[in-house]
Amino acid sequence: MPTEPLLAAQAARRLGIPTKELLRLVYERKIHFVMIDGVAHIPEDAIDEYQSEAS
């Protein structure tokens, strides 16, 4: 069952980075995101994928 995508601040906490850094990743399209009501949200699998690529 898919989970709700996370807000930028929640995803940044999961990644252990500042929200500003996560928003830069979104802007540069280095992490997958979805737009919901005009706000970028980060799917759980995108966090896992980014962590595996970063290590």
TIKOL-592037 format. One record per residue: residue number from 1; residue in one letter; x, y, z of N, C-alpha, C in turn. Coordinates in pm, 1 decimal, padded with zeros to 6 digits. Atoms other than C-alpha are relative to their C-alpha. Example, Ala and Ser with C-alpha at 12.3 -4.5 7.8 and 13.67 -1.06 7.14 Angstrom:
! TIKOL-592037
<1 "A" <00089.0 -00119.0 00000.0> <01230.0 -00450.0 00780.0> <00090.0 00120.0 00000.0>>
<2 "S" <-00082.0 -00119.0 -00006.0> <01367.0 -00106.0 00714.0> <-00077.0 00109.0 00073.0>>
//
This chain:
! TIKOL-592037
<1 "M" <00084.5 -00117.9 00000.0> <00000.0 00000.0 00000.0> <00089.5 00124.8 00000.0>>
<2 "P" <-00084.4 -00120.6 00006.3> <00160.4 00330.4 -00105.5> <-00031.9 00096.5 00115.1>>
<3 "T" <00019.1 -00097.9 -00106.8> <00212.5 00591.6 00162.9> <-00007.5 00139.2 -00059.6>>
<4 "E" <00010.2 -00139.0 00043.2> <00147.8 00963.3 00140.5> <00140.4 00058.0 -00020.5>>
<5 "P" <-00129.2 -00067.7 00016.1> <00437.4 01166.2 -00000.7> <00022.3 00097.9 00115.4>>
<6 "L" <-00036.2 -00085.9 -00112.2> <00621.1 01373.2 00260.1> <00020.8 00144.1 -00044.3>>
<7 "L" <-00034.7 -00139.9 00023.5> <00647.2 01749.5 00281.8> <00151.8 00012.9 00002.9>>
<8 "A" <-00144.7 -00019.8 00008.5> <00995.7 01888.9 00220.3> <00066.4 -00005.7 00137.3>>
<9 "A" <-00060.2 -00002.2 -00133.4> <01063.8 01948.8 00590.6> <00007.0 -00141.2 00058.9>>
<10 "Q" <00000.8 00137.4 -00051.1> <00965.8 01590.1 00678.7> <00105.6 -00084.7 -00070.7>>
<11 "A" <-00097.4 00076.5 00077.4> <01176.7 01442.8 00399.3> <00142.2 00041.6 00036.8>>
<12 "A" <-00133.2 -00049.3 -00037.7> <01473.9 01661.7 00494.2> <00041.9 -00059.8 00134.5>>
<13 "R" <-00030.0 00061.6 -00130.1> <01453.5 01534.6 00853.5> <00039.9 -00145.4 -00017.6>>
<14 "R" <-00031.2 00141.5 00024.5> <01453.3 01175.9 00725.8> <00139.8 -00015.9 -00059.6>>
<15 "L" <-00131.1 00006.6 00064.7> <01762.0 01248.3 00515.6> <00110.6 00058.4 00086.9>>
<16 "G" <-00099.1 -00061.5 -00087.5> <01933.5 01440.9 00795.0> <00067.9 00121.0 -00062.3>>
<17 "I" <-00052.8 -00120.6 00064.6> <01978.7 01754.2 00584.6> <-00095.8 00116.2 00026.0>>
<18 "P" <00090.3 -00114.7 -00016.2> <01841.9 02108.8 00612.5> <-00106.8 00003.5 -00110.3>>
<19 "T" <00108.7 -00011.4 00097.5> <01511.6 02177.0 00437.7> <00044.9 00078.6 -00122.6>>
<20 "K" <-00049.8 -00081.7 00110.7> <01683.5 02440.5 00226.2> <00081.0 -00084.6 -00099.5>>
<21 "E" <-00079.0 00088.9 00085.7> <01923.7 02174.7 00092.8> <-00091.2 -00093.8 -00078.4>>
<22 "L" <00093.4 00087.4 00070.0> <01635.4 01941.0 00008.8> <-00071.8 00076.5 -00110.8>>
<23 "L" <00067.0 -00081.0 00102.6> <01457.1 02220.9 -00176.9> <00092.9 00028.2 -00117.9>>
<24 "R" <-00097.6 -00016.6 00108.9> <01777.0 02278.6 -00375.8> <00003.3 -00126.5 -00085.6>>
<25 "L" <00002.1 00126.5 00073.4> <01774.1 01908.2 -00470.8> <-00125.0 -00010.2 -00087.8>>
<26 "V" <00124.4 -00000.5 00077.3> <01412.0 01943.4 -00583.1> <00014.1 00094.0 -00119.0>>
<27 "Y" <-00015.1 -00100.3 00106.3> <01489.9 02258.5 -00782.9> <00092.4 -00051.1 -00110.6>>
<28 "E" <-00096.8 00053.1 00097.0> <01786.6 02087.1 -00951.3> <-00042.3 -00136.2 -00054.4>>
<29 "R" <00055.7 00128.5 00042.2> <01572.5 01774.1 -01004.0> <00096.0 -00115.9 00026.9>>
<30 "K" <-00090.1 00107.4 -00041.1> <01821.6 01554.7 -00819.3> <-00069.4 -00100.1 00090.8>>
<31 "I" <00082.7 00092.7 -00077.4> <01545.2 01392.5 -00613.8> <-00140.5 00006.1 -00059.3>>
<32 "H" <00134.8 00007.5 00057.8> <01208.0 01275.8 -00740.8> <-00101.0 00066.1 00094.2>>
<33 "F" <00104.2 -00064.1 -00079.2> <00908.1 01477.7 -00624.4> <-00129.7 00001.9 -00078.3>>
<34 "V" <00130.6 -00016.2 00062.6> <00539.6 01519.5 -00694.6> <-00060.4 00130.2 00052.0>>
<35 "M" <00064.6 -00124.4 -00040.7> <00340.1 01840.8 -00686.4> <-00143.3 -00032.5 00044.3>>
<36 "I" <00135.1 00016.8 -00053.2> <00027.3 01835.6 -00469.1> <-00047.1 00137.2 00045.5>>
<37 "D" <00053.8 -00133.2 -00029.4> <-00177.5 02155.0 -00458.1> <00108.5 00107.2 -00007.5>>
<38 "G" <-00103.7 -00100.2 00021.7> <00125.3 02348.8 -00584.3> <00117.3 -00008.6 00096.4>>
<39 "V" <-00107.9 00016.8 -00097.0> <00358.9 02216.7 -00312.0> <00074.0 -00129.6 -00031.5>>
<40 "A" <-00080.4 00119.9 00027.5> <00646.5 01974.8 -00375.6> <-00005.8 -00095.4 00119.0>>
<41 "H" <-00000.6 00106.9 -00098.9> <00614.7 01646.5 -00186.4> <00096.8 -00107.2 -00047.7>>
<42 "I" <-00099.8 00099.9 00032.8> <00875.7 01372.1 -00172.4> <-00054.3 -00138.3 00035.6>>
<43 "P" <00044.6 00136.3 -00029.9> <00764.2 01008.8 -00206.7> <00105.1 -00075.6 00082.5>>
<44 "E" <-00090.2 00080.3 -00084.4> <00913.1 00759.1 00041.3> <00106.9 -00069.6 -00084.4>>
<45 "D" <-00097.1 00072.4 00081.2> <01077.2 00559.6 -00239.3> <00106.7 00093.0 -00057.5>>
<46 "A" <-00099.5 -00096.0 00049.1> <01249.7 00876.4 -00366.7> <00106.9 00025.5 00106.1>>
<47 "I" <-00096.6 -00017.4 -00109.6> <01412.8 00918.4 -00023.5> <00095.1 -00117.9 00002.4>>
<48 "D" <-00082.9 00120.9 00000.8> <01535.8 00557.8 -00029.7> <00095.2 00000.3 -00119.3>>
<49 "E" <-00080.8 -00003.6 00121.9> <01659.7 00598.8 -00387.7> <00113.5 00102.4 00013.0>>
<50 "Y" <-00103.3 -00103.2 -00015.9> <01845.5 00921.2 -00307.1> <00106.9 -00045.2 00098.0>>
<51 "Q" <-00096.3 00047.2 -00098.8> <02008.7 00766.7 00000.5> <00091.9 -00107.3 -00059.4>>
<52 "S" <-00082.9 00106.5 00058.8> <02129.3 00464.5 -00198.7> <00097.1 00057.3 -00102.8>>
<53 "E" <-00088.1 -00063.2 00097.8> <02273.1 00687.9 -00473.1> <00108.7 00081.7 00067.9>>
<54 "A" <-00094.8 -00085.9 -00070.3> <02444.5 00915.4 -00221.2> <00108.3 -00081.1 00071.3>>
<55 "S" <-00099.4 00080.1 -00074.3> <02623.6 00628.4 -00045.8> <00089.2 -00081.3 -00090.6>>
//
